[in-house]
Amino acid sequence: MAFERIMCTFATPAILLRRSAYGDYDLIVTLLTLCNGKLTAIAKNAKKSRKRFAGVLEPFSLLNVSCSDTRSRGMMVLQEACLENPCAGIRGDVMKTSYASYWAEMVNIWLEEGREQPRIYYLLRDCLQLLESGAIGNEALSIIFHLRFLSFSGLSPNLSRCSECQMETDHITAPRFFFELAKGGILCEGCSAKSPTRVSLAKGTVKQLLWIQSNDWQTAGRLKFNPAALNEGLRFLEKFVVFHLGKEPKSLIFLQDLRLAAQ
């Protein structure tokens, strides 16, 4: 019996997370799509095509794409890609590029292929556009991205009460708390113990992170961070993500080195 190839074509908004060369003329692209989640496709002849893909398949570009899935063992094929927003202002700034690269790598590592994730799609799309516009500072925007991404992924850090005795953080009198990465939550002074996965956080930092968690992200974007809380909160969230990913994204290492050099 002859093997029947069934062609399924679909169109969807998408964000280009990464691309890599494949042979002399093709590109392999990883997309975060609105309708089909993360997917990988081959863009045939993308390197030499002047009509279909010229200047379109750039990192962080917001696209409308059309893909074909043969439902066999072959790779999905990118048929068309129309540019919605090139986000060129990101790629022209090394710091913004570093933040966008880190978010894109985080999404790529964390998400399963083919699982619809509309909230994460809209989060990344909106944060990329805000990053390009500069309406919110890079560090504050990254904190918002982390907290929303973790919430949508079911891994929100517990910052409201001690993970052991359940005492609310408002009732903890110590000026600094300990966050246990392995437990995913705050520990009060009485419940904390020395641990390689323990992170120290000032009470003011925890309060600002809690405020962002409890407000919509547009409102959270108007929060004026204390510089010390901004730096400490961002370092904490990056450690939290690395712990749960089980690996440190290469783009995060570069971003942290770049921030250190800029100080």
PANU-23738 format. One line per 8 residues: number of its first residue (from 1); their letters; for each residue x negated, y, z negated of N, C-alpha, C. Coordinates in nm, 2 decimals. Layout:
<nodes>
NUM) a) X Y Z X Y Z X Y Z ~ ...
</nodes>
This chain:
<nodes>
1) maferimc) -0.09 -0.12 0.00 0.00 0.00 0.00 -0.09 0.12 0.00 ~ -0.06 0.21 0.09 -0.15 0.33 0.10 -0.12 0.42 -0.02 ~ -0.23 0.49 -0.06 -0.22 0.58 -0.17 -0.16 0.71 -0.13 ~ -0.06 0.75 -0.19 0.01 0.87 -0.16 -0.03 0.99 -0.24 ~ -0.08 1.10 -0.17 -0.12 1.22 -0.24 -0.01 1.32 -0.25 ~ 0.03 1.35 -0.37 0.14 1.44 -0.39 0.09 1.58 -0.41 ~ 0.12 1.68 -0.33 0.07 1.81 -0.35 0.17 1.90 -0.43 ~ 0.12 1.96 -0.53 0.20 2.05 -0.61 0.13 2.18 -0.62
9) tfatpail) 0.20 2.29 -0.57 0.14 2.42 -0.57 0.22 2.51 -0.67 ~ 0.15 2.59 -0.74 0.22 2.68 -0.83 0.14 2.81 -0.84 ~ 0.21 2.92 -0.88 0.15 3.05 -0.89 0.17 3.10 -1.04 ~ 0.07 3.17 -1.08 0.07 3.22 -1.22 -0.02 3.34 -1.24 ~ 0.01 3.43 -1.34 -0.09 3.52 -1.38 -0.21 3.45 -1.45 ~ -0.33 3.50 -1.44 -0.44 3.43 -1.50 -0.55 3.53 -1.53 ~ -0.64 3.48 -1.62 -0.76 3.56 -1.66 -0.88 3.47 -1.63 ~ -0.98 3.52 -1.56 -1.10 3.44 -1.53 -1.19 3.43 -1.65
17) lrrsaygd) -1.21 3.31 -1.71 -1.29 3.30 -1.83 -1.44 3.28 -1.80 ~ -1.46 3.19 -1.69 -1.60 3.17 -1.65 -1.60 3.11 -1.51 ~ -1.72 3.12 -1.45 -1.73 3.06 -1.31 -1.87 3.01 -1.30 ~ -1.89 2.91 -1.21 -2.02 2.85 -1.19 -2.03 2.81 -1.04 ~ -2.15 2.81 -0.99 -2.17 2.77 -0.85 -2.15 2.62 -0.84 ~ -2.10 2.58 -0.72 -2.08 2.44 -0.69 -2.12 2.42 -0.54 ~ -2.24 2.37 -0.52 -2.29 2.35 -0.39 -2.33 2.49 -0.33 ~ -2.33 2.50 -0.20 -2.38 2.62 -0.13 -2.27 2.73 -0.12
25) ydlivtll) -2.15 2.69 -0.12 -2.04 2.78 -0.09 -1.93 2.79 -0.19 ~ -1.91 2.69 -0.27 -1.80 2.68 -0.36 -1.82 2.74 -0.50 ~ -1.72 2.77 -0.57 -1.73 2.81 -0.71 -1.63 2.72 -0.79 ~ -1.67 2.69 -0.91 -1.58 2.63 -1.01 -1.54 2.73 -1.11 ~ -1.41 2.76 -1.12 -1.36 2.86 -1.21 -1.28 2.80 -1.32 ~ -1.29 2.86 -1.44 -1.21 2.83 -1.55 -1.12 2.95 -1.58 ~ -0.99 2.92 -1.58 -0.89 3.03 -1.59 -0.80 3.00 -1.71 ~ -0.76 3.11 -1.78 -0.65 3.10 -1.88 -0.53 3.16 -1.81
33) tlcngklt) -0.43 3.07 -1.78 -0.31 3.11 -1.71 -0.20 3.12 -1.80 ~ -0.10 3.20 -1.76 0.02 3.22 -1.84 0.11 3.10 -1.84 ~ 0.12 3.04 -1.73 0.22 2.93 -1.71 0.16 2.79 -1.74 ~ 0.03 2.77 -1.73 -0.03 2.64 -1.73 -0.15 2.63 -1.83 ~ -0.16 2.73 -1.92 -0.27 2.73 -2.01 -0.41 2.73 -1.94 ~ -0.51 2.67 -2.01 -0.64 2.67 -1.95 -0.65 2.57 -1.84 ~ -0.71 2.60 -1.73 -0.73 2.51 -1.62 -0.86 2.54 -1.55 ~ -0.91 2.43 -1.49 -1.03 2.44 -1.41 -1.00 2.41 -1.26
41) aiaknakk) -1.05 2.49 -1.17 -1.02 2.47 -1.03 -1.14 2.50 -0.94 ~ -1.14 2.45 -0.82 -1.25 2.48 -0.73 -1.20 2.58 -0.63 ~ -1.28 2.68 -0.61 -1.25 2.79 -0.51 -1.34 2.76 -0.39 ~ -1.29 2.69 -0.29 -1.37 2.65 -0.18 -1.41 2.76 -0.09 ~ -1.54 2.76 -0.05 -1.60 2.86 0.04 -1.59 3.00 -0.02 ~ -1.58 3.01 -0.16 -1.56 3.14 -0.22 -1.68 3.23 -0.20 ~ -1.80 3.17 -0.19 -1.92 3.25 -0.18 -1.93 3.32 -0.04 ~ -1.87 3.26 0.06 -1.89 3.32 0.20 -1.75 3.38 0.25
49) srkrfagv) -1.64 3.36 0.17 -1.52 3.41 0.22 -1.51 3.56 0.20 ~ -1.48 3.64 0.30 -1.47 3.79 0.29 -1.32 3.83 0.28 ~ -1.23 3.74 0.29 -1.09 3.77 0.29 -1.02 3.72 0.16 ~ -1.04 3.60 0.13 -0.96 3.54 0.02 -1.01 3.58 -0.12 ~ -1.14 3.57 -0.14 -1.20 3.59 -0.27 -1.30 3.70 -0.29 ~ -1.33 3.78 -0.19 -1.43 3.88 -0.20 -1.41 3.98 -0.31 ~ -1.50 3.98 -0.41 -1.49 4.08 -0.52 -1.38 4.05 -0.62 ~ -1.32 3.93 -0.61 -1.20 3.90 -0.69 -1.24 3.82 -0.81
57) lepfslln) -1.32 3.71 -0.79 -1.35 3.62 -0.90 -1.47 3.66 -0.98 ~ -1.44 3.77 -1.06 -1.54 3.82 -1.15 -1.49 3.80 -1.30 ~ -1.59 3.78 -1.39 -1.55 3.75 -1.53 -1.45 3.86 -1.58 ~ -1.35 3.81 -1.66 -1.25 3.90 -1.73 -1.15 3.96 -1.63 ~ -1.16 3.93 -1.51 -1.06 3.99 -1.41 -0.92 3.93 -1.44 ~ -0.82 4.02 -1.44 -0.68 3.98 -1.45 -0.63 3.96 -1.31 ~ -0.58 3.84 -1.29 -0.54 3.79 -1.15 -0.40 3.74 -1.15 ~ -0.35 3.73 -1.02 -0.24 3.64 -0.99 -0.29 3.53 -0.90
65) vscsdtrs) -0.28 3.41 -0.94 -0.34 3.30 -0.86 -0.24 3.20 -0.81 ~ -0.28 3.13 -0.71 -0.20 3.02 -0.65 -0.29 2.90 -0.65 ~ -0.25 2.79 -0.71 -0.33 2.67 -0.72 -0.26 2.55 -0.66 ~ -0.33 2.45 -0.61 -0.27 2.33 -0.56 -0.33 2.21 -0.64 ~ -0.24 2.13 -0.69 -0.28 2.01 -0.77 -0.24 1.89 -0.69 ~ -0.33 1.80 -0.65 -0.30 1.69 -0.57 -0.25 1.57 -0.66 ~ -0.26 1.59 -0.79 -0.21 1.49 -0.89 -0.29 1.35 -0.86 ~ -0.41 1.36 -0.81 -0.50 1.25 -0.80 -0.62 1.28 -0.89
73) rgmmvlqe) -0.73 1.21 -0.86 -0.85 1.24 -0.94 -0.92 1.36 -0.89 ~ -0.88 1.42 -0.78 -0.95 1.54 -0.73 -0.93 1.66 -0.82 ~ -1.02 1.76 -0.81 -1.00 1.88 -0.89 -0.89 1.97 -0.83 ~ -0.83 2.04 -0.91 -0.73 2.14 -0.87 -0.80 2.24 -0.78 ~ -0.73 2.29 -0.68 -0.78 2.38 -0.58 -0.72 2.52 -0.59 ~ -0.81 2.62 -0.60 -0.76 2.76 -0.61 -0.74 2.81 -0.46 ~ -0.61 2.83 -0.43 -0.58 2.87 -0.29 -0.59 3.02 -0.27 ~ -0.53 3.10 -0.36 -0.53 3.24 -0.35 -0.56 3.31 -0.49
81) aclenpca) -0.62 3.42 -0.49 -0.63 3.50 -0.61 -0.62 3.65 -0.57 ~ -0.52 3.71 -0.63 -0.50 3.86 -0.61 -0.54 3.93 -0.73 ~ -0.61 4.04 -0.72 -0.66 4.12 -0.83 -0.55 4.21 -0.89 ~ -0.52 4.19 -1.02 -0.43 4.27 -1.09 -0.50 4.39 -1.16 ~ -0.61 4.35 -1.23 -0.69 4.45 -1.29 -0.84 4.40 -1.30 ~ -0.93 4.46 -1.24 -1.07 4.40 -1.24 -1.14 4.42 -1.37 ~ -1.09 4.50 -1.46 -1.16 4.53 -1.59 -1.30 4.56 -1.57 ~ -1.33 4.64 -1.46 -1.47 4.68 -1.42 -1.53 4.76 -1.53
89) girgdvmk) -1.46 4.83 -1.61 -1.51 4.91 -1.72 -1.58 4.83 -1.83 ~ -1.54 4.70 -1.84 -1.60 4.61 -1.93 -1.74 4.57 -1.88 ~ -1.75 4.53 -1.76 -1.87 4.48 -1.70 -1.98 4.59 -1.68 ~ -1.93 4.71 -1.69 -2.03 4.82 -1.68 -2.09 4.87 -1.81 ~ -2.05 4.80 -1.92 -2.10 4.83 -2.05 -2.15 4.70 -2.12 ~ -2.27 4.70 -2.15 -2.33 4.57 -2.20 -2.27 4.52 -2.33 ~ -2.23 4.62 -2.42 -2.17 4.58 -2.55 -2.03 4.53 -2.53 ~ -1.95 4.60 -2.44 -1.82 4.55 -2.41 -1.82 4.41 -2.34
97) tsyasywa) -1.92 4.40 -2.25 -1.93 4.27 -2.18 -1.96 4.16 -2.28 ~ -2.04 4.19 -2.38 -2.08 4.09 -2.48 -1.96 4.05 -2.57 ~ -1.87 4.14 -2.61 -1.75 4.11 -2.68 -1.66 4.03 -2.59 ~ -1.64 4.07 -2.47 -1.54 4.00 -2.38 -1.60 3.86 -2.35 ~ -1.73 3.84 -2.33 -1.79 3.71 -2.31 -1.76 3.62 -2.43 ~ -1.78 3.67 -2.55 -1.76 3.59 -2.67 -1.61 3.55 -2.68 ~ -1.52 3.64 -2.66 -1.38 3.60 -2.67 -1.34 3.50 -2.57 ~ -1.39 3.51 -2.44 -1.37 3.42 -2.34 -1.43 3.28 -2.37
105) emvniwle) -1.55 3.28 -2.42 -1.61 3.15 -2.46 -1.53 3.09 -2.57 ~ -1.49 3.16 -2.67 -1.41 3.11 -2.78 -1.29 3.04 -2.73 ~ -1.21 3.11 -2.64 -1.09 3.06 -2.58 -1.12 2.93 -2.51 ~ -1.23 2.93 -2.43 -1.26 2.82 -2.34 -1.30 2.70 -2.42 ~ -1.37 2.72 -2.53 -1.41 2.60 -2.62 -1.29 2.55 -2.69 ~ -1.21 2.64 -2.75 -1.10 2.60 -2.84 -0.98 2.54 -2.77 ~ -0.94 2.59 -2.66 -0.82 2.54 -2.60 -0.83 2.41 -2.52 ~ -0.73 2.33 -2.52 -0.72 2.21 -2.44 -0.68 2.25 -2.30
113) egreqpri) -0.72 2.17 -2.21 -0.69 2.19 -2.07 -0.54 2.16 -2.05 ~ -0.47 2.25 -1.97 -0.34 2.22 -1.93 -0.23 2.24 -2.03 ~ -0.26 2.29 -2.15 -0.16 2.32 -2.25 -0.12 2.46 -2.25 ~ 0.01 2.49 -2.23 0.06 2.62 -2.22 0.04 2.70 -2.35 ~ -0.02 2.82 -2.34 -0.06 2.90 -2.46 -0.02 3.05 -2.42 ~ 0.10 3.08 -2.41 0.14 3.22 -2.36 0.09 3.33 -2.46 ~ 0.10 3.30 -2.59 0.06 3.40 -2.69 -0.09 3.43 -2.68 ~ -0.17 3.33 -2.66 -0.31 3.35 -2.65 -0.34 3.42 -2.52
121) yyllrdcl) -0.27 3.39 -2.41 -0.29 3.46 -2.28 -0.26 3.61 -2.30 ~ -0.15 3.65 -2.36 -0.12 3.79 -2.38 -0.21 3.86 -2.47 ~ -0.26 3.79 -2.58 -0.36 3.84 -2.67 -0.48 3.88 -2.60 ~ -0.54 3.78 -2.52 -0.66 3.81 -2.45 -0.65 3.92 -2.35 ~ -0.54 3.91 -2.27 -0.51 4.01 -2.17 -0.51 4.15 -2.23 ~ -0.43 4.17 -2.34 -0.41 4.30 -2.40 -0.54 4.35 -2.46 ~ -0.62 4.26 -2.53 -0.74 4.30 -2.59 -0.85 4.34 -2.49 ~ -0.85 4.27 -2.37 -0.94 4.31 -2.27 -0.91 4.45 -2.21
129) qllesgai) -0.79 4.48 -2.20 -0.75 4.61 -2.15 -0.78 4.72 -2.25 ~ -0.76 4.69 -2.38 -0.79 4.78 -2.48 -0.95 4.80 -2.49 ~ -1.02 4.69 -2.48 -1.16 4.70 -2.48 -1.21 4.79 -2.37 ~ -1.16 4.77 -2.25 -1.20 4.86 -2.14 -1.16 5.00 -2.16 ~ -1.05 5.03 -2.22 -1.00 5.17 -2.23 -1.07 5.24 -2.35 ~ -1.12 5.16 -2.45 -1.19 5.22 -2.56 -1.09 5.28 -2.66 ~ -0.96 5.24 -2.65 -0.86 5.30 -2.74 -0.88 5.25 -2.88 ~ -0.94 5.13 -2.90 -0.97 5.08 -3.04 -1.12 5.05 -3.03
137) gnealsii) -1.20 5.08 -3.14 -1.34 5.04 -3.14 -1.36 4.90 -3.12 ~ -1.48 4.86 -3.07 -1.51 4.72 -3.03 -1.50 4.63 -3.15 ~ -1.56 4.67 -3.27 -1.56 4.58 -3.39 -1.42 4.56 -3.44 ~ -1.34 4.67 -3.45 -1.21 4.66 -3.51 -1.12 4.58 -3.41 ~ -1.14 4.60 -3.28 -1.06 4.52 -3.19 -1.10 4.37 -3.20 ~ -1.22 4.34 -3.22 -1.27 4.20 -3.24 -1.21 4.14 -3.36 ~ -1.20 4.21 -3.47 -1.13 4.16 -3.59 -0.99 4.13 -3.56 ~ -0.92 4.22 -3.49 -0.78 4.19 -3.46 -0.76 4.07 -3.37
145) fhlrflsf) -0.85 4.06 -3.27 -0.85 3.94 -3.18 -0.87 3.81 -3.26 ~ -0.97 3.81 -3.35 -1.00 3.69 -3.43 -0.87 3.65 -3.51 ~ -0.82 3.75 -3.59 -0.71 3.71 -3.68 -0.58 3.67 -3.60 ~ -0.55 3.73 -3.49 -0.44 3.69 -3.41 -0.47 3.55 -3.34 ~ -0.59 3.53 -3.29 -0.62 3.40 -3.23 -0.61 3.29 -3.33 ~ -0.67 3.31 -3.45 -0.66 3.21 -3.55 -0.52 3.18 -3.59 ~ -0.44 3.28 -3.60 -0.30 3.26 -3.64 -0.23 3.18 -3.53 ~ -0.25 3.21 -3.41 -0.18 3.14 -3.30 -0.23 2.99 -3.29
153) sglspnls) -0.35 2.97 -3.34 -0.41 2.84 -3.33 -0.38 2.75 -3.46 ~ -0.31 2.81 -3.55 -0.28 2.74 -3.67 -0.39 2.73 -3.77 ~ -0.48 2.83 -3.77 -0.60 2.82 -3.86 -0.62 2.96 -3.93 ~ -0.51 3.03 -3.96 -0.53 3.15 -4.03 -0.60 3.14 -4.16 ~ -0.70 3.22 -4.19 -0.77 3.21 -4.32 -0.67 3.25 -4.43 ~ -0.67 3.18 -4.54 -0.58 3.21 -4.65 -0.65 3.32 -4.74 ~ -0.60 3.44 -4.73 -0.66 3.55 -4.80 -0.57 3.61 -4.91 ~ -0.46 3.55 -4.92 -0.36 3.61 -5.01 -0.36 3.56 -5.15
161) rcsecqme) -0.42 3.44 -5.17 -0.42 3.37 -5.31 -0.54 3.27 -5.31 ~ -0.58 3.24 -5.44 -0.68 3.14 -5.46 -0.63 3.01 -5.41 ~ -0.72 2.94 -5.33 -0.68 2.81 -5.28 -0.67 2.70 -5.38 ~ -0.73 2.72 -5.50 -0.72 2.62 -5.61 -0.61 2.65 -5.71 ~ -0.62 2.77 -5.77 -0.52 2.79 -5.88 -0.40 2.87 -5.83 ~ -0.40 2.92 -5.71 -0.29 2.99 -5.65 -0.27 3.13 -5.70 ~ -0.37 3.18 -5.77 -0.36 3.32 -5.82 -0.36 3.42 -5.71 ~ -0.27 3.51 -5.70 -0.27 3.61 -5.59 -0.39 3.70 -5.60
169) tdhitapr) -0.44 3.74 -5.48 -0.56 3.82 -5.48 -0.55 3.95 -5.55 ~ -0.42 4.01 -5.55 -0.40 4.14 -5.62 -0.42 4.12 -5.77 ~ -0.41 4.00 -5.82 -0.43 3.98 -5.97 -0.57 3.93 -6.00 ~ -0.66 3.92 -5.90 -0.80 3.88 -5.93 -0.87 4.01 -5.96 ~ -0.94 4.02 -6.07 -1.00 4.15 -6.11 -1.14 4.16 -6.06 ~ -1.21 4.05 -6.02 -1.35 4.06 -5.98 -1.36 4.15 -5.85 ~ -1.46 4.23 -5.84 -1.48 4.32 -5.73 -1.51 4.25 -5.60 ~ -1.56 4.12 -5.61 -1.59 4.04 -5.49 -1.52 3.90 -5.50
177) fffelakg) -1.48 3.85 -5.39 -1.42 3.72 -5.38 -1.52 3.62 -5.31 ~ -1.49 3.49 -5.33 -1.56 3.39 -5.24 -1.46 3.33 -5.15 ~ -1.50 3.32 -5.03 -1.41 3.24 -4.93 -1.48 3.11 -4.90 ~ -1.41 3.00 -4.92 -1.47 2.87 -4.89 -1.43 2.83 -4.75 ~ -1.53 2.83 -4.66 -1.50 2.80 -4.52 -1.43 2.66 -4.50 ~ -1.48 2.56 -4.58 -1.43 2.42 -4.57 -1.29 2.41 -4.61 ~ -1.25 2.49 -4.71 -1.11 2.49 -4.76 -1.02 2.59 -4.68 ~ -1.08 2.68 -4.61 -1.01 2.78 -4.53 -0.94 2.89 -4.62
185) gilcegcs) -0.99 2.91 -4.74 -0.92 3.01 -4.82 -1.01 3.07 -4.93 ~ -0.95 3.17 -5.00 -1.02 3.25 -5.11 -1.03 3.16 -5.23 ~ -1.13 3.18 -5.31 -1.15 3.11 -5.44 -1.17 3.22 -5.54 ~ -1.10 3.23 -5.65 -1.13 3.32 -5.75 -1.26 3.29 -5.82 ~ -1.30 3.37 -5.91 -1.43 3.35 -5.98 -1.43 3.23 -6.06 ~ -1.31 3.20 -6.12 -1.30 3.08 -6.21 -1.30 2.95 -6.13 ~ -1.26 2.95 -6.01 -1.25 2.83 -5.93 -1.36 2.81 -5.83 ~ -1.44 2.91 -5.81 -1.55 2.90 -5.71 -1.67 2.82 -5.77
193) aksptrvs) -1.73 2.76 -5.68 -1.86 2.69 -5.71 -1.95 2.71 -5.59 ~ -2.08 2.69 -5.62 -2.18 2.72 -5.52 -2.16 2.61 -5.41 ~ -2.16 2.66 -5.29 -2.14 2.58 -5.17 -2.21 2.64 -5.05 ~ -2.26 2.56 -4.96 -2.32 2.61 -4.84 -2.22 2.67 -4.74 ~ -2.09 2.65 -4.77 -1.99 2.71 -4.68 -1.92 2.82 -4.75 ~ -1.97 2.88 -4.85 -1.91 2.98 -4.93 -1.96 3.12 -4.88 ~ -1.86 3.21 -4.85 -1.89 3.35 -4.80 -1.84 3.45 -4.91 ~ -1.92 3.55 -4.94 -1.88 3.65 -5.04 -1.82 3.76 -4.96
201) lakgtvkq) -1.70 3.81 -5.01 -1.63 3.92 -4.95 -1.59 4.02 -5.06 ~ -1.60 4.15 -5.03 -1.56 4.26 -5.12 -1.40 4.26 -5.12 ~ -1.35 4.30 -5.23 -1.20 4.30 -5.25 -1.14 4.40 -5.14 ~ -1.21 4.51 -5.11 -1.16 4.60 -5.02 -1.16 4.54 -4.88 ~ -1.26 4.46 -4.84 -1.26 4.39 -4.71 -1.14 4.30 -4.70 ~ -1.11 4.22 -4.81 -1.00 4.13 -4.81 -0.87 4.20 -4.79 ~ -0.85 4.31 -4.86 -0.73 4.39 -4.85 -0.71 4.44 -4.71 ~ -0.81 4.49 -4.64 -0.80 4.53 -4.50 -0.76 4.42 -4.41
209) llwiqsnd) -0.82 4.30 -4.43 -0.79 4.19 -4.34 -0.65 4.14 -4.36 ~ -0.60 4.15 -4.49 -0.47 4.11 -4.52 -0.37 4.21 -4.45 ~ -0.40 4.33 -4.45 -0.31 4.43 -4.39 -0.30 4.41 -4.24 ~ -0.41 4.37 -4.18 -0.40 4.34 -4.04 -0.32 4.21 -4.01 ~ -0.34 4.11 -4.10 -0.26 3.99 -4.08 -0.11 4.01 -4.09 ~ -0.07 4.11 -4.18 0.07 4.13 -4.21 0.14 4.23 -4.12 ~ 0.07 4.29 -4.03 0.12 4.39 -3.94 0.10 4.35 -3.79 ~ 0.19 4.40 -3.70 0.17 4.37 -3.56 0.04 4.44 -3.52
217) wqtagrlk) -0.02 4.38 -3.41 -0.16 4.42 -3.38 -0.16 4.57 -3.33 ~ -0.05 4.62 -3.27 -0.06 4.76 -3.23 -0.07 4.85 -3.35 ~ 0.00 4.82 -3.46 -0.01 4.89 -3.59 -0.14 4.87 -3.65 ~ -0.19 4.75 -3.64 -0.32 4.72 -3.70 -0.43 4.80 -3.64 ~ -0.42 4.83 -3.51 -0.52 4.90 -3.43 -0.53 5.04 -3.48 ~ -0.44 5.09 -3.55 -0.45 5.23 -3.60 -0.51 5.24 -3.74 ~ -0.55 5.12 -3.80 -0.61 5.12 -3.93 -0.76 5.18 -3.92 ~ -0.79 5.27 -4.01 -0.92 5.33 -4.01 -1.01 5.24 -4.11
225) fnpaalne) -1.10 5.16 -4.05 -1.18 5.07 -4.13 -1.29 5.15 -4.20 ~ -1.31 5.11 -4.33 -1.43 5.15 -4.40 -1.55 5.08 -4.32 ~ -1.66 5.15 -4.29 -1.76 5.08 -4.21 -1.82 4.96 -4.27 ~ -1.83 4.96 -4.41 -1.89 4.84 -4.48 -1.79 4.72 -4.46 ~ -1.66 4.75 -4.48 -1.56 4.65 -4.47 -1.55 4.59 -4.32 ~ -1.57 4.69 -4.23 -1.56 4.65 -4.08 -1.68 4.55 -4.05 ~ -1.80 4.58 -4.10 -1.91 4.49 -4.07 -1.90 4.36 -4.14 ~ -1.86 4.36 -4.27 -1.84 4.24 -4.35 -1.73 4.15 -4.30
233) glrflekf) -1.62 4.21 -4.26 -1.50 4.14 -4.21 -1.53 4.07 -4.08 ~ -1.60 4.14 -3.99 -1.64 4.08 -3.86 -1.74 3.97 -3.88 ~ -1.84 3.98 -3.96 -1.93 3.87 -3.99 -1.86 3.75 -4.04 ~ -1.77 3.78 -4.14 -1.70 3.66 -4.20 -1.62 3.59 -4.10 ~ -1.54 3.66 -4.01 -1.46 3.59 -3.91 -1.54 3.52 -3.81 ~ -1.65 3.57 -3.77 -1.74 3.50 -3.68 -1.79 3.37 -3.74 ~ -1.83 3.37 -3.87 -1.87 3.25 -3.94 -1.76 3.15 -3.95 ~ -1.64 3.20 -3.97 -1.52 3.11 -3.99 -1.49 3.04 -3.86
241) vvfhlgke) -1.50 3.12 -3.75 -1.48 3.06 -3.61 -1.58 2.95 -3.58 ~ -1.71 2.99 -3.60 -1.82 2.89 -3.58 -1.80 2.77 -3.66 ~ -1.76 2.78 -3.78 -1.75 2.66 -3.87 -1.64 2.57 -3.81 ~ -1.53 2.62 -3.76 -1.42 2.54 -3.71 -1.44 2.49 -3.57 ~ -1.52 2.57 -3.49 -1.56 2.52 -3.36 -1.66 2.41 -3.37 ~ -1.74 2.41 -3.47 -1.84 2.31 -3.48 -1.97 2.34 -3.40 ~ -1.97 2.45 -3.34 -2.09 2.50 -3.26 -2.09 2.65 -3.26 ~ -2.20 2.71 -3.23 -2.21 2.85 -3.22 -2.22 2.89 -3.08
249) pksliflq) -2.12 2.96 -3.03 -2.11 3.00 -2.89 -2.24 3.08 -2.85 ~ -2.30 3.06 -2.74 -2.42 3.13 -2.69 -2.39 3.28 -2.68 ~ -2.27 3.31 -2.64 -2.24 3.46 -2.62 -2.23 3.53 -2.76 ~ -2.20 3.45 -2.86 -2.20 3.52 -3.00 -2.34 3.54 -3.05 ~ -2.43 3.45 -3.02 -2.57 3.47 -3.06 -2.62 3.60 -2.99 ~ -2.59 3.62 -2.86 -2.64 3.73 -2.79 -2.57 3.86 -2.84 ~ -2.44 3.85 -2.87 -2.37 3.97 -2.93 -2.43 4.01 -3.06 ~ -2.45 3.92 -3.15 -2.51 3.95 -3.28 -2.65 4.01 -3.27
257) dlrlaaq) -2.73 3.96 -3.18 -2.86 4.02 -3.15 -2.85 4.16 -3.10 ~ -2.75 4.18 -3.01 -2.73 4.31 -2.95 -2.69 4.41 -3.06 ~ -2.60 4.37 -3.14 -2.55 4.46 -3.25 -2.66 4.50 -3.35 ~ -2.75 4.40 -3.38 -2.86 4.42 -3.47 -2.96 4.52 -3.40 ~ -2.98 4.51 -3.28 -3.08 4.60 -3.21 -3.02 4.74 -3.20 ~ -2.89 4.75 -3.20 -2.82 4.89 -3.19 -2.82 4.96 -3.32 ~ -2.85 4.89 -3.43 -2.84 4.96 -3.56 -2.95 5.06 -3.58
</nodes>
